[in-house]
Amino acid sequence: MKDFIAVYNGSMDKGCWLRLRNLAWHLAGEGHRVHLVVPDAFTLPKHANITRLTLARPRRQWLGLNKVLSAAHGVVQALRIARRSNEPVWLAFDTHNGMSFLAGRLVRAHKVLFIRGKARYQGKYNEPLLYGWLIRALNRSIKRRAEAIVYNNSSARISDERLHRKHGILSYTLYNDSSVAPQCRFAMGKGPFTIGYCGQLSKRKNVEFLIQAFIDMGDPASRLVIQGNWQKYDWAQQYMDKERFPNIEFRAWGKDMSGFYRDIDLFVLPSLFDDFSNAALDAIAQGIPVLLSSTGGSPEMVDHDSRLLFDLEKGERHLAERLSYVRDHYPMACREVESLTGKYHFNWPEEVSRILQGITDRPRGESLAKRKSSPEQVSASRGSLS
């Protein structure tokens, strides 16, 4: 039985938290103890081996000072648990949840980092000023202290290869998985051609770019559905005017996700940067045609198929033309994505458990010696390590 400790100082809406929850449940089911340091409002899986330590969330929100203080409290809580455990495993989903790694010399612990996105984009677009600056400043230092880093796409791992070699860090690539069933559609649904996006509406997601492209498309017979946390953003309010924008529909975040995918004919991801979008992944796994901005891990997600990608630098008009092309050649778009539908159907927590077992079962001296000499690089695709 091992002790796993994870601090999560993020949002309940994000895929990172959903994956951490699923992983905690899986590890607990294997007989391990899992300690989650999370805000009080978070819902945890009910299991005798899962315990909660509350992460303080001060009310004072000045420039993100509350999140900075929460991060510091998370380090203290993680250290308390680690000191009561025998060589625990610290798990961090992105470096901003791995600040306890900086205090790692105070305890003997394995430190495993999961990179789900780039800290410079997280800090610039998703976080308030002080906390955003902090996570960008500490990003590299936290990576250096990890024993192993698991990336969700190869391009992100390759960009850090020099860091791995210099500090002897074990590195892995393991794609996100999807549990949805393929729809194998080859014709548009009844009614108007429906374009969809679901997820966060932060600046990094660039959703207004998609809205403008849809307007430029100029097709009164098509419809755009945006499902996300639009209530938090003032810019979205102007598009709620049904007289001006009768074919744009906003839906609440988390409401009937299966219905969202059932209703759309095309999923579009207009992000400025996205390592491996869970929403796009679920669309692909269901056989729904996609158009993804050619940034981050998106090209790798669709096997670099240019017919499923678009260039943001070419502007909204270019995307509008691509939307029209998919509408007019829909069976072909379905065939393009058909070959990808089975790629992401595997058990992600099970594969992570195998990776963790390989890391923690190494004799301590041997592990450190190997880190100094030749860092390991392992790829995982569809749940098979190679």
N, C-alpha and C positions, 0 to 999 in steps of 0.2 A: 504494500500500500504506500503510495506516494502522496505528498501534499502539493497541490497546485494552487498558486496564488495569482490572482489577476485584479488589477485596478482598472476601472473604466470611468473616465472623466469626460464622457461624451453625451450624445443624444440617444434616446430610446428609438428614434426613428431610423437610425442608420443600420445598414447591413452588418457593420462590425459587431454591434451589440447582439444581433440575432445569431450570428455565427458563434460568438462567445457563449451565448446561452446554450446553443446546441452542443457545443464542445464540452461545456461544463456537465451537461446531462449525460453525455456519452462517457466521460471520464469517471463520473460518479457511479455510473452503471457498471464500470469495470472494477469497482471497489476502491477507487482512490478518493481521498478527501479533497474537496474543491472549496477554496475560500475566495469569495467575490467581494471586492471593496467597491461599492457602487452607491449612488445617491438613494435616498430612502424611497423615492417614488418608483424606482425600478421594480418590475415583477420578476422574481426568480423562479426557476424550475423547482418544483417541490420534490426534494429527495433528501433522505437522511444524511447523505454524505456532502451535501451542499450547505455551506454556511454563509451568512451575510455579515459584513462589517460595513456600517454606514459611512459613506463619504460625505463629509460636511460640504454644504453648498451655501456659503455666506450670502446674505441678501444684497450687500453692497456690490453693485455691478459696474462701478466706475472703470471704464476702459478694459473690462475683463479681470479686474482685481479679484473678483470672487472665484474665477476659475484658477487663477494662480494659487490662491490660498487652498483651494480644493486639491490641486496637484500636490502641494506640500503635505497636506493632511493624508493623502493617499500613500505617500512615501513612508510616513510614520506608521500608518496602519499595516502596510506590507512588511515593514521591519519587525513589528510586534509579532506577527504571525510566523515569520521566518525564524525568529529566535526560539520559538517553541517547537520548531519542526527539525527533522533530520534531513539536511540537504534538500530543501524544497525546490520546486520548479516555479520560477516566476514567468508568467505569460503576459505579453504586452501586445495589444492590437494597435499598431502604429506607435511611433516614438513618443508622442505626447502622453500615452498611457504607460510609458516605460521609464518614467523619471526615477523610480525606485532602483533601476539599474545603476544609477550614479552612486548609490549608497551600498552597492553590492559587496564591497570589500569588508563591510562590517559583519557579514554573515556568509556561510558557505551555501551557495545556491546556484542551480542551473538557471540561465537567463535565456529565454527564447522569445524572439521578436517576430511578429507577423506584420509585414508591410502591406497595407491595404491602399495606400495613397501617398503622394509626395507631401512632405511637411511644408514645403514652401508654398504650395497651393492651399493646403489646409489652413496655414497661418495667415495667408494673405486674404483669402476669400471667405473662409468659414468662421473665423474666430475674431473676437474683439482685440483691440490694439495690443495691450500688454501681454495677454496670453498668446496671441499670434506671434509676437516678437520672441517670447520665451521659447516656444516650441521650435521655431526656426533656428534660434541660437543654439539649442541643446541637441538638435537632431543628430548631428554627426557623432557627438560625444556618447550619446545613448547607443547608437549603432555599434560603436567601437567596443562597448562593454558587453555586447551580446555574445553568448556562446554559439548561437545559431540564429539565422534569419530565414524565415519562410516567406517567399514572395508569391503574389498571385499572378504574375506574368514574367516571362523571361527577359523582356527588355529592361524592366526595373532591376532585375538581378544583375544583368550584364553591366548596367551603369554603375553598380557598386563593386565590381570585381576587384578593382585596385584596393579598396578598403578591406575586402575579404582576405586578399593575399597578405597585405601588410600586417593585419592583426589576427590572422589565423582563424577567421570566422567560418563555421560551417554554413553553407548556403543551399537552399532548396527552392524549387519552383513547384507550386501546387495550385492549379486553377481553382476557381470557385466552382461549386456544383449547383445543380438545379434538380428539384424533386418533382417538377411539373410534368405532366404527360403530354407527349406530342399530339398535335391536332391534325397534322398532315393535310393542311388546307391547300387547295389549288385554285380556289375561286374566291372572290370577294364576298363578304357577308351581304345579307339583304340590306337594302337602304343605301345611304351615301357612302362614298369612299372615306374611311375614317382613319385619320392619322392620330397617333397617341404618344404621350410621354408621361411617365410617372416617376416620382422621386422628389428629392429636395429641389427647391427653387432658388437656391443661393446664387450669387453672381457667377461662381465657377461653373454652374450647370448651364448657364447661357440660354435659358428657356425663352427669353424674349426674342432672341435671334430666330428661333423656330417659329414663333408667333408671326414675326414680320415676314418670314419666308412663306408661311401659309397665306398671309394676306396678299403677298406678291404673286402667289400662284393664281389668284383671281378666279377660282372655281366655285361658284355658288352651290354646286352639287356635292362638294366635299365638306368634311367636318374635322375639327381638331379638338381632341380631348386631352386636358391637362389634369393629372391627378397628383396632388402633392400638398405641401404646406403653404399654399398661396395666401392664406390669411395673414401671414407674417410679413408680407412684402407689399409696400404701397404701390409699386409700379404695376402690380397685377390688377389693381382695382379698375384701371381705365378700360381693361379688356372685358370687364364684367357687364358692360353696357350692351344689352341684347339688341337694341336698335341699330347700333353701329357694327356690332360683331355677332350677328345671329348664329354663326356657325362655329363659334368657339365656346367650349363648355369646360368649366372648372369643377372638379370633384374633390371631395375631402380626402385627405391622406389616410390610407389604410382601409378605406371603405370598399368592400367587395372587390378585392384585387382580381379574383378569377373572372368576375364580370367585366373588368376593364380589359383584360386580354381577349376575352370573348368578343368584345364590341369592336376592337380595332382591326384594321387591315394592314397597318404598317406602324412599326415602332421607330421613333427617331430619337437619337441621343445627340444633342448639340453641344456637349460639354467642352469647355476650354481645355480641360484635362480630366481624364477618368482612367484609373488604372485597370479596373475590371468591373464594369457596371453590373450589379445583380439584376436590375430591372431589364437591361438589354439581354442579359444571359437567359432570363426566364422567357423572354420573347423568342429568342433563337431556339431554345429547347422545346418550345411549343410549335415550331415550324412557322412562326409569323415573320414575314419579311422585315428586315431592319435596314436603316441607314444610320451609320455611326460617324461622328466626326473623327478624322484620322489622327487622333492624338492618344498619348499614353499607351495603354494595353489594348485599345479597341481594335487596331489592325490585326493583332495576334488572335483576338477573340474570334474573328471571322476568317482566319487563315490568310490574311492579307488580300482578300478578294476585293478588288477596287470597285466592283459593282455594288458592294454593300457599305462603301465608305464615301465620305464627301469632304472636301477641303474648306475649312472655315474661312480661309484667307480669300476665297473667291466670292464671298459675300452671300447675302440672303437671296439674291436673284438666282444664283447658281443652285442653291438648295431648292428653291421653288421649281426650277426646271427638273431637278432630280425627282422631286415629289410627283410631278406630272408624268414623268417617264415611268415610274413604278405603277402609277394608276393605269396607264395605257398599256403596260406590258406585265400585268400582274402574275399570270401563270409562270412567266420566266423568273420573276422575283422569288416566287415560292420555290422553284427548283434550285435557285442559288443557295437558299438557306437550308434546304432539305438535308443536304449532306452533313450539316453541322448539328442536327437535332439530337443525336445520340452521344455527342462528344462529352457532354457535361453531366451525364447521368451516372453518378457514382456517389459513394458515401464519404463526404468531406471530413466529418469528425473521425471516422474510422482511419482514414489515411493520415490525418494529423496525429492520431494516437500512435500509429506505427512510427512516425518520424520522432515523436517524443520518446518513445521507448528506445529507439536506436541511440538517441542522444544521452539519455539518463543511464542506460545500461553500460556505457563505456566506463572502464575503471578511471577514476579521477585523474591519476597521473598520466595515463595513456591519452585521455581526451585532451589535456592541456598540451602534451607533447605534440600531438597531431596538429593542434591549432597553430603551434609555432612553426611547423614545417610545411604541411601541404593541406590547406583547407579543402574540405570535401564539397563537391557541387553535385546535387542530385536533382533530376527533373521528374516531375510527376504529372502525368496526363491521363485523364479519365480514371484517376485513382490508382494507376499502376506506376510504381517507382521504377526507374531505369537508370 
